Amino acid sequence: MTLSSWRINRLICWERPGKRPPKADSPTTAARLCLVGIGLLFLLLPFPAFSETTPDKTKELRQRFEEGCKLVAQNRIEPALEIFAGILREDPEARGSLLMSGIVLNQQKRFAESAPLFERFAKLEPNHEQGLIGAVKAFQSTDRTAEAEPYRLRLIQLRKLGKSEKLKVMASYEREVIARNDGHWISVQEYFDEADLRPKWAYLWMKDEKTIGRRLQLNLMPESEAKAVRSANPSFGPGKVYALSEAIYEGGEFKRTKIHRLVPGNTPYDGVKKMALEVFQTPL
């Protein structure tokens, strides 16, 4: 199906390949901020960094925790994780070490290790934004969609309640990281609100932490065009229709939008992900 030029423009991704995504969409922005700043600011967050201990012991744990955070900022990951692990052996409910360990392991793409830490943290702090985002990414990136879903729903509900200033300003978050055989990876961005020029999901093929190779996005089609799609494809049934599309650039200039798939609105997340990965297997 061919969309009108005006409708196609609604599907265009304005971020060119080779450039970093905007801050709200960056797959590393939240993690980078946490790795650099959360250690020194942790005591200002609205929950205790450690469970109840003696004043002297709390002071010692705090000093060790801050040292671990400094090591993270210096990119000395393994020594930092050893410090956090040591704290957790003495205080299994040390929230700071649980969260920092999970964030660091997610940044290292060691999701199987981070998932149980975020699970423990969420039991202690069920409404902490970074903890919920980390849990979704950890479980989803290990193909445990069913286990990720409660954390994702809690995150969305927390945003709807409007009680989180951090979530209010976030357009999207990184839901999943998918490893590729070529050493690159796919960053899946999930958007909170469905609106013009804002996809439901975006799939960023990352060459490295800062460079996008290709980008697919799933956009809601206008009802007038969705109706035509449903008429031509009875198997779609009633409801929304989405376009899995990609902006094509030549010589650094936008040329056109290529629609790879038309997707029924009831297609589950894993089904759309499979389509996106199939598209990435095919050169433009």
Summary of the structure (lengths in Angstrom):
residues: 284
radius of gyration: 20.9
end to end distance: 18.5
largest distance: 72.2
contacts: 855
relative contact order: 0.12
helix: 51%
strand: 19%
